[in-house]
Amino acid sequence: MQEAVIDTNVLVYHTFEDSLYHEAATSLLDRLDRWLVPLVVVYEYVLGP
């Protein structure tokens, strides 16, 4: 089982298709069996800067 702690930037790159790193982020997340997303990352992703 592959798992990783996910950073806010990876989620942002995955979300926005016009991002320079969209394909890389999507590929990375698709390979993982489990995403570990810290609560602070959820706050940053939802509320922004």
C-alpha positions in Angstrom: 0.0 0.0 0.0 1.4 3.3 -1.0 0.5 6.3 1.1 1.8 9.9 1.5 1.2 13.0 3.5 -0.3 15.5 1.0 0.8 19.1 0.9 -1.6 22.0 0.1 0.3 22.7 -3.1 -0.3 19.2 -4.5 -4.0 19.6 -3.9 -4.0 23.0 -5.6 -2.0 21.7 -8.6 -4.4 18.7 -8.9 -7.5 20.9 -8.7 -6.6 23.5 -11.4 -6.2 21.9 -14.8 -4.3 25.0 -16.2 -1.6 24.6 -13.6 1.9 24.0 -14.8 2.1 20.9 -12.5 -1.4 19.6 -12.9 -0.4 16.4 -14.7 2.4 15.6 -12.3 0.2 16.2 -9.2 -2.6 14.1 -10.7 -0.3 11.3 -11.6 1.2 11.3 -8.1 -2.2 11.2 -6.4 -3.5 8.5 -8.7 -0.6 6.2 -7.8 -1.4 6.4 -4.1 -3.7 4.0 -2.2 -4.1 6.4 0.7 -3.8 10.2 1.1 -2.9 11.5 4.5 -4.1 15.1 4.6 -3.3 17.1 7.8 -6.0 19.3 9.1 -3.9 22.4 8.5 -3.7 21.5 4.8 -7.5 21.2 4.7 -7.8 24.7 6.3 -5.3 26.2 3.8 -7.0 24.5 0.8 -10.5 25.6 1.8 -9.9 29.0 3.2 -6.9 30.1 1.1 -4.2 32.5 2.1 
